[in-house]
């Protein structure tokens, strides 16, 4: 089965055709894709492919309804669109991808694969907010978690490389970032929550902020809810602290005080959350870095690992800076791995399982 994997980002559309052994036969990234009636480049890519038997779409939020991959129809498409308020940066883009690819490949079966699904059976203690029980039940308030397609793929790769039933902390670090505590193949804790705004410091997102601070701003600063939402999503995180785009490639090597503080805040939160994830599993066997930052920024991996010696994490400087997969030091009791984020492989496998 040839599966076309569709990943709709905030400003791009990534497409990849995978065959049955999960080889990428062809791929393209359509930059500055707005999602509005722009199918010429998409059609040109599809026309050069040897065929498409099925389509798999990455969808960020599944809410309480979608706890696994599901075949797309109009009802499912509309239900996905109705969740836009929970992931305003990503959900509308996912729906635009469904519509655009559906127009180019009418009649080809398509499956929606959800980033929240991997975390749907989090233990109740990890998933539940300490809010009035009737609120949680009425509005489906819970910690959903995200980047589940990446974390699920990491769990599978670790089992292949290091063995089954291990305690894994998966660090998906990119412009968006989250950690998952994975016991074997099950997510038992994660850093993101009801929306992708929670948890770690990210490129433009704040991560965790005291809710009392948010309430104070709404009541005393003259900032309304719409502006505050925009600031927390688009003008906070590394970009808010350091200015600019929030690109760690620039911040990590900068000598400017604002950049140095931004990097230190980022690492402080990352290190603390890795330890928290390990605590959720009563220890740690494998630490994995993945995602654009996790895979390509040895300075981030080194800075985070330096404070985790008490867990048994020790990183080899030579291996870390040399592009190795296993960057553990010889005396480490925890293996530290650098693995590529392969949501495309996970999506293709989920599509085959549904169809």
Buried (B, 14 or more C-beta within 10 A) or exposed (E): EBBBBBBBBEEEBBBBBBBEEBEBEBBBEBEEBEBEEBEEBBEEBBEEBEEBBBBBBBBBBBBEEBBBBBEBEEEBBEBBBEBBEBBBBBBBBBBBBBBBBBEBBEEBBBBBBBBBBBBBEBEEEBBBEEEEEEEBEEEEBBBBBBBBBBBBBBBBBBBEBBEEEBBBBBBBBBBBBBBBBBBBBBBBBBBBBBBBBBBBBBBBBBBBEEEEEBEEBBEEEEBEEEBBEEBBBBBBBBBBBBEEBBBBEBBBEBEEEEBBEBBEBBBBBBBEBBBBBBEBBEEBBBBBBBBBBBBBBBBBBBBBBEBBEEBBBBBBEEBBBEEBEBBBBEEBEBBBBBBBBBBBBBBBBBBBEBB
